[in-house]
Amino acid sequence: MSVIDSLLRRLYDYLNIGTPAQKADCIFVLAGRQERKIFGIDLWRQGCAPELILSVGRFEWRKFYELGLPADGGLKGLVEQTRPVHRHFFVRLTGQDASCRWVQPGWFGTWREAKALAEFMEHHPVRSILTISDAVHLRRVAVAFRRAFQGQAVRLAFVAVDALSIPVQRDSWWRLSASRSFVLRELCKYFAYRVIF
């Protein structure tokens, strides 16, 4: 292994602050790739948490019904009532029950999701949340969520989507332009979040 390869792996490891999945009161899956939702649903079905909240972005609702969940909580109805540019929702599942609520879209998507979840949890308090996203996204996710939940007695844990299902691999991310761009863009966003939040 060359020195450069070693440094590039360390950059990936710096961004990935993920921990193994553990028992919690709620699993929250950030909007984005379908693999995030599949991974979060698997953890929920394995009994990691009694409650699951899926963040569903503007175009993601179309694939929601491929997830095989027992209900959508009214997602389809909300989609039909909401202009495409304003479509962002949280779908909450507890056992066979489901509910859906609209989330204000805008800039700084990860921060918006964190803030919306923290506001929701003020009325539905939990003691612990597992937050699911891609490995290199997690350090920025942690900045947003720790800021949003400041003052709330909630234990936050950050879990990376299973490495086998992600497009950015730790040992070779710099070899492909798409994954190179993804990691370097994420690094820039992380430093922007540190400055802003």
VOTIPA-442412 format. One record per residue (C-alpha): x, y, z; residue number from 0; residue in one letter. Coordinates in pm, whole numbers, plus 32768, in hexadecimal, padded with zeros to 4 digits. Each point is the difference from the previous one (the first is absolute). Example, Ala and Ser with C-alpha at 12.3 -4.5 7.8 and 13.67 -1.06 7.14 Angstrom:
<sites>
<u: 84CE | v: 7E3E | w: 830C | num: 0 | residu: A> .
<u: 8089 | v: 8158 | w: 7FBE | num: 1 | residu: S> .
</sites>
This chain:
<sites>
<u: 8000 | v: 8000 | w: 8000 | num: 0 | residu: M> .
<u: 808D | v: 8153 | w: 7FA0 | num: 1 | residu: S> .
<u: 800E | v: 812A | w: 80EC | num: 2 | residu: V> .
<u: 7EFF | v: 80B6 | w: 7F29 | num: 3 | residu: I> .
<u: 7F10 | v: 7ED9 | w: 800B | num: 4 | residu: D> .
<u: 8024 | v: 7FF7 | w: 8179 | num: 5 | residu: S> .
<u: 7FB5 | v: 8176 | w: 8020 | num: 6 | residu: L> .
<u: 7ECF | v: 7FE2 | w: 7F21 | num: 7 | residu: L> .
<u: 7F79 | v: 7EE3 | w: 80D4 | num: 8 | residu: R> .
<u: 8034 | v: 80D9 | w: 8134 | num: 9 | residu: R> .
<u: 7F35 | v: 8116 | w: 7F60 | num: 10 | residu: L> .
<u: 7EE1 | v: 7F0B | w: 7FCC | num: 11 | residu: Y> .
<u: 8025 | v: 7F89 | w: 8168 | num: 12 | residu: D> .
<u: 7FFD | v: 8169 | w: 807B | num: 13 | residu: Y> .
<u: 7EAF | v: 803D | w: 7F5D | num: 14 | residu: L> .
<u: 7F71 | v: 7EB2 | w: 806F | num: 15 | residu: N> .
<u: 7FB5 | v: 8020 | w: 8173 | num: 16 | residu: I> .
<u: 7F05 | v: 7EE3 | w: 7FF1 | num: 17 | residu: G> .
<u: 7FD3 | v: 7F0A | w: 811C | num: 18 | residu: T> .
<u: 7F63 | v: 7EA5 | w: 7FFD | num: 19 | residu: P> .
<u: 7E84 | v: 7FFB | w: 8018 | num: 20 | residu: A> .
<u: 7F7E | v: 7FE9 | w: 8162 | num: 21 | residu: Q> .
<u: 7EAF | v: 7FFD | w: 80AC | num: 22 | residu: K> .
<u: 7F51 | v: 8152 | w: 7FFD | num: 23 | residu: A> .
<u: 7EA6 | v: 8097 | w: 801E | num: 24 | residu: D> .
<u: 7FF7 | v: 807A | w: 7E98 | num: 25 | residu: C> .
<u: 80B1 | v: 7FCB | w: 7EB4 | num: 26 | residu: I> .
<u: 800F | v: 8130 | w: 7F1D | num: 27 | residu: F> .
<u: 8068 | v: 7FD7 | w: 7E94 | num: 28 | residu: V> .
<u: 806E | v: 8136 | w: 7F44 | num: 29 | residu: L> .
<u: 7F74 | v: 8047 | w: 7EA7 | num: 30 | residu: A> .
<u: 80D2 | v: 7F89 | w: 7EDD | num: 31 | residu: G> .
<u: 8053 | v: 7EB5 | w: 7F64 | num: 32 | residu: R> .
<u: 7F05 | v: 7EE4 | w: 8020 | num: 33 | residu: Q> .
<u: 810F | v: 7F25 | w: 809F | num: 34 | residu: E> .
<u: 7FF2 | v: 80DC | w: 8136 | num: 35 | residu: R> .
<u: 7E8F | v: 7FB6 | w: 802D | num: 36 | residu: K> .
<u: 802D | v: 7E8B | w: 7FC1 | num: 37 | residu: I> .
<u: 8116 | v: 7FF2 | w: 8103 | num: 38 | residu: F> .
<u: 7F37 | v: 80C2 | w: 8101 | num: 39 | residu: G> .
<u: 7ECC | v: 7F27 | w: 7FC8 | num: 40 | residu: I> .
<u: 80D5 | v: 7EC6 | w: 802E | num: 41 | residu: D> .
<u: 807E | v: 8082 | w: 814F | num: 42 | residu: L> .
<u: 7E9B | v: 8058 | w: 8068 | num: 43 | residu: W> .
<u: 7F82 | v: 7EA7 | w: 7FA2 | num: 44 | residu: R> .
<u: 8120 | v: 7F62 | w: 80C1 | num: 45 | residu: Q> .
<u: 7F80 | v: 80B3 | w: 8137 | num: 46 | residu: G> .
<u: 810A | v: 8110 | w: 8024 | num: 47 | residu: C> .
<u: 7EEC | v: 80FD | w: 804B | num: 48 | residu: A> .
<u: 7E83 | v: 7FFF | w: 8022 | num: 49 | residu: P> .
<u: 7FE0 | v: 813D | w: 7F30 | num: 50 | residu: E> .
<u: 807D | v: 804F | w: 7EA1 | num: 51 | residu: L> .
<u: 7FF9 | v: 8152 | w: 7F52 | num: 52 | residu: I> .
<u: 8056 | v: 8013 | w: 7E8E | num: 53 | residu: L> .
<u: 8052 | v: 8151 | w: 7F66 | num: 54 | residu: S> .
<u: 7F6B | v: 7FFF | w: 7EA3 | num: 55 | residu: V> .
<u: 8083 | v: 8108 | w: 7F0F | num: 56 | residu: G> .
<u: 7F5E | v: 80A0 | w: 7ED2 | num: 57 | residu: R> .
<u: 801E | v: 7EE0 | w: 7F08 | num: 58 | residu: F> .
<u: 8030 | v: 7EE2 | w: 80F6 | num: 59 | residu: E> .
<u: 7E8F | v: 7FC6 | w: 8049 | num: 60 | residu: W> .
<u: 7FE2 | v: 7F48 | w: 7EB2 | num: 61 | residu: R> .
<u: 80E4 | v: 7EEA | w: 8081 | num: 62 | residu: K> .
<u: 7F69 | v: 7FFA | w: 815C | num: 63 | residu: F> .
<u: 7F07 | v: 7EF3 | w: 7F9E | num: 64 | residu: Y> .
<u: 811A | v: 7F15 | w: 7F98 | num: 65 | residu: E> .
<u: 806B | v: 7FEB | w: 816E | num: 66 | residu: L> .
<u: 7EEA | v: 7F0D | w: 805E | num: 67 | residu: G> .
<u: 7F8F | v: 80BF | w: 8134 | num: 68 | residu: L> .
<u: 7EAA | v: 7FBD | w: 809D | num: 69 | residu: P> .
<u: 7F80 | v: 8164 | w: 7FC7 | num: 70 | residu: A> .
<u: 8069 | v: 8156 | w: 7F81 | num: 71 | residu: D> .
<u: 7F59 | v: 80D0 | w: 8111 | num: 72 | residu: G> .
<u: 7F51 | v: 80D9 | w: 7EFD | num: 73 | residu: G> .
<u: 8135 | v: 804B | w: 7F2F | num: 74 | residu: L> .
<u: 7F4E | v: 7FDF | w: 7EB3 | num: 75 | residu: K> .
<u: 7EF1 | v: 80F4 | w: 8067 | num: 76 | residu: G> .
<u: 80FE | v: 8100 | w: 8077 | num: 77 | residu: L> .
<u: 80C7 | v: 7FD9 | w: 7EBE | num: 78 | residu: V> .
<u: 7EC7 | v: 804C | w: 7F35 | num: 79 | residu: E> .
<u: 7FBA | v: 8139 | w: 80CF | num: 80 | residu: Q> .
<u: 8164 | v: 8086 | w: 7FF0 | num: 81 | residu: T> .
<u: 80AE | v: 80AC | w: 7EDF | num: 82 | residu: R> .
<u: 8130 | v: 7F36 | w: 7F8A | num: 83 | residu: P> .
<u: 80FB | v: 8109 | w: 806E | num: 84 | residu: V> .
<u: 7F74 | v: 7FF0 | w: 8164 | num: 85 | residu: H> .
<u: 7FF8 | v: 7E85 | w: 8021 | num: 86 | residu: R> .
<u: 80BE | v: 7F81 | w: 812C | num: 87 | residu: H> .
<u: 7F62 | v: 7F20 | w: 8106 | num: 88 | residu: F> .
<u: 8045 | v: 7F32 | w: 8136 | num: 89 | residu: F> .
<u: 7F53 | v: 7EAC | w: 8007 | num: 90 | residu: V> .
<u: 7FF1 | v: 7F74 | w: 8162 | num: 91 | residu: R> .
<u: 7FC2 | v: 7E90 | w: 8043 | num: 92 | residu: L> .
<u: 7FBC | v: 7F57 | w: 814D | num: 93 | residu: T> .
<u: 7F9B | v: 7E95 | w: 7FD8 | num: 94 | residu: G> .
<u: 7EE3 | v: 7FFA | w: 7F03 | num: 95 | residu: Q> .
<u: 7FA9 | v: 8171 | w: 8035 | num: 96 | residu: D> .
<u: 8082 | v: 8112 | w: 7F1C | num: 97 | residu: A> .
<u: 7FE2 | v: 8179 | w: 7FE8 | num: 98 | residu: S> .
<u: 808E | v: 8102 | w: 7F13 | num: 99 | residu: C> .
<u: 8050 | v: 816F | w: 8025 | num: 100 | residu: R> .
<u: 8080 | v: 810E | w: 7F18 | num: 101 | residu: W> .
<u: 815F | v: 8090 | w: 8036 | num: 102 | residu: V> .
<u: 805F | v: 8160 | w: 7F96 | num: 103 | residu: Q> .
<u: 80F4 | v: 7FE9 | w: 7EDA | num: 104 | residu: P> .
<u: 811E | v: 80F5 | w: 7FC7 | num: 105 | residu: G> .
<u: 8178 | v: 802B | w: 8009 | num: 106 | residu: W> .
<u: 80E4 | v: 7F28 | w: 80D9 | num: 107 | residu: F> .
<u: 7F33 | v: 7EC3 | w: 7FDE | num: 108 | residu: G> .
<u: 80AF | v: 7F39 | w: 8111 | num: 109 | residu: T> .
<u: 7FD6 | v: 811F | w: 80F8 | num: 110 | residu: W> .
<u: 7E90 | v: 8024 | w: 7F9F | num: 111 | residu: R> .
<u: 7FC3 | v: 7E8F | w: 8040 | num: 112 | residu: E> .
<u: 80B3 | v: 8010 | w: 8151 | num: 113 | residu: A> .
<u: 7F40 | v: 8137 | w: 806C | num: 114 | residu: K> .
<u: 7EB0 | v: 7F71 | w: 7F8F | num: 115 | residu: A> .
<u: 8043 | v: 7EBC | w: 80BC | num: 116 | residu: L> .
<u: 806B | v: 80B9 | w: 813C | num: 117 | residu: A> .
<u: 7EC2 | v: 80D2 | w: 7FF5 | num: 118 | residu: E> .
<u: 7F2E | v: 7EC7 | w: 7FCC | num: 119 | residu: F> .
<u: 80A9 | v: 7F51 | w: 8125 | num: 120 | residu: M> .
<u: 7FAA | v: 811E | w: 80E9 | num: 121 | residu: E> .
<u: 7E98 | v: 7F7F | w: 7FEC | num: 122 | residu: H> .
<u: 8058 | v: 7E8C | w: 7FDC | num: 123 | residu: H> .
<u: 812B | v: 7FE0 | w: 80E9 | num: 124 | residu: P> .
<u: 80F1 | v: 7EDF | w: 7FE6 | num: 125 | residu: V> .
<u: 8143 | v: 7FB8 | w: 80BB | num: 126 | residu: R> .
<u: 80D1 | v: 7F7E | w: 7EDE | num: 127 | residu: S> .
<u: 800E | v: 8018 | w: 7E84 | num: 128 | residu: I> .
<u: 80C7 | v: 7F39 | w: 7F00 | num: 129 | residu: L> .
<u: 803E | v: 80DF | w: 7ED4 | num: 130 | residu: T> .
<u: 8046 | v: 7F4B | w: 7EB7 | num: 131 | residu: I> .
<u: 80BE | v: 8088 | w: 7ED3 | num: 132 | residu: S> .
<u: 812B | v: 7FBB | w: 7F20 | num: 133 | residu: D> .
<u: 814F | v: 7FDB | w: 80B2 | num: 134 | residu: A> .
<u: 80A5 | v: 813B | w: 7F79 | num: 135 | residu: V> .
<u: 7EC7 | v: 80CE | w: 804D | num: 136 | residu: H> .
<u: 7FFE | v: 7FAC | w: 8173 | num: 137 | residu: L> .
<u: 80F7 | v: 8103 | w: 8088 | num: 138 | residu: R> .
<u: 7F30 | v: 8119 | w: 7F67 | num: 139 | residu: R> .
<u: 7EBE | v: 7F57 | w: 8075 | num: 140 | residu: V> .
<u: 808B | v: 7FFD | w: 8162 | num: 141 | residu: A> .
<u: 8047 | v: 8178 | w: 7FF6 | num: 142 | residu: V> .
<u: 7E9B | v: 804A | w: 7F92 | num: 143 | residu: A> .
<u: 7F54 | v: 7F0F | w: 80EF | num: 144 | residu: F> .
<u: 80CB | v: 805C | w: 8134 | num: 145 | residu: R> .
<u: 7FB3 | v: 816F | w: 7FC1 | num: 146 | residu: R> .
<u: 7E8D | v: 7FC0 | w: 7FBD | num: 147 | residu: A> .
<u: 7FD8 | v: 7F26 | w: 8138 | num: 148 | residu: F> .
<u: 80C9 | v: 80E6 | w: 80E2 | num: 149 | residu: Q> .
<u: 7F46 | v: 801A | w: 814A | num: 150 | residu: G> .
<u: 7F39 | v: 7EC0 | w: 7FCC | num: 151 | residu: Q> .
<u: 8059 | v: 7ECC | w: 80CA | num: 152 | residu: A> .
<u: 8021 | v: 7F1C | w: 7ED2 | num: 153 | residu: V> .
<u: 811F | v: 7F0E | w: 7FBF | num: 154 | residu: R> .
<u: 8062 | v: 8015 | w: 7E92 | num: 155 | residu: L> .
<u: 80B7 | v: 7EE9 | w: 7F48 | num: 156 | residu: A> .
<u: 8066 | v: 8006 | w: 7E94 | num: 157 | residu: F> .
<u: 8002 | v: 7EC1 | w: 7F32 | num: 158 | residu: V> .
<u: 808B | v: 7FD1 | w: 7EA0 | num: 159 | residu: A> .
<u: 7F3E | v: 7F47 | w: 7EF8 | num: 160 | residu: V> .
<u: 808C | v: 7EA3 | w: 7FC5 | num: 161 | residu: D> .
<u: 8144 | v: 802B | w: 7F3B | num: 162 | residu: A> .
<u: 7F96 | v: 7EFB | w: 7F00 | num: 163 | residu: L> .
<u: 7EE0 | v: 80D7 | w: 7F86 | num: 164 | residu: S> .
<u: 80AD | v: 8150 | w: 7FDA | num: 165 | residu: I> .
<u: 80A2 | v: 8096 | w: 7EC9 | num: 166 | residu: P> .
<u: 812A | v: 8092 | w: 80BF | num: 167 | residu: V> .
<u: 80F1 | v: 7EF4 | w: 807D | num: 168 | residu: Q> .
<u: 8107 | v: 804F | w: 8109 | num: 169 | residu: R> .
<u: 8123 | v: 7F55 | w: 7F4F | num: 170 | residu: D> .
<u: 7FC7 | v: 808A | w: 7EA3 | num: 171 | residu: S> .
<u: 7F2B | v: 813B | w: 800D | num: 172 | residu: W> .
<u: 810F | v: 80D4 | w: 7F5A | num: 173 | residu: W> .
<u: 8015 | v: 7F20 | w: 7ECB | num: 174 | residu: R> .
<u: 7EAC | v: 8062 | w: 7F6F | num: 175 | residu: L> .
<u: 7FA5 | v: 8167 | w: 7FAA | num: 176 | residu: S> .
<u: 7E9B | v: 7FE0 | w: 8087 | num: 177 | residu: A> .
<u: 806B | v: 7F82 | w: 8156 | num: 178 | residu: S> .
<u: 8126 | v: 80F3 | w: 8008 | num: 179 | residu: R> .
<u: 7F12 | v: 811E | w: 7FC4 | num: 180 | residu: S> .
<u: 7F0C | v: 7F7C | w: 8106 | num: 181 | residu: F> .
<u: 8106 | v: 7FE7 | w: 8114 | num: 182 | residu: V> .
<u: 80AC | v: 814D | w: 7FB8 | num: 183 | residu: L> .
<u: 7EB3 | v: 80B4 | w: 7FE5 | num: 184 | residu: R> .
<u: 7F98 | v: 7F68 | w: 814D | num: 185 | residu: E> .
<u: 8145 | v: 8078 | w: 80A0 | num: 186 | residu: L> .
<u: 7FB9 | v: 8164 | w: 7F8A | num: 187 | residu: C> .
<u: 7E99 | v: 7FF0 | w: 807E | num: 188 | residu: K> .
<u: 807A | v: 7F83 | w: 8152 | num: 189 | residu: Y> .
<u: 80E9 | v: 812C | w: 802D | num: 190 | residu: F> .
<u: 7EE6 | v: 80EB | w: 7F91 | num: 191 | residu: A> .
<u: 7F1C | v: 7F65 | w: 810A | num: 192 | residu: Y> .
<u: 810E | v: 802C | w: 8108 | num: 193 | residu: R> .
<u: 8015 | v: 8173 | w: 7FAD | num: 194 | residu: V> .
<u: 7E89 | v: 803C | w: 7FE6 | num: 195 | residu: I> .
<u: 7F7A | v: 7F21 | w: 8115 | num: 196 | residu: F> .
</sites>
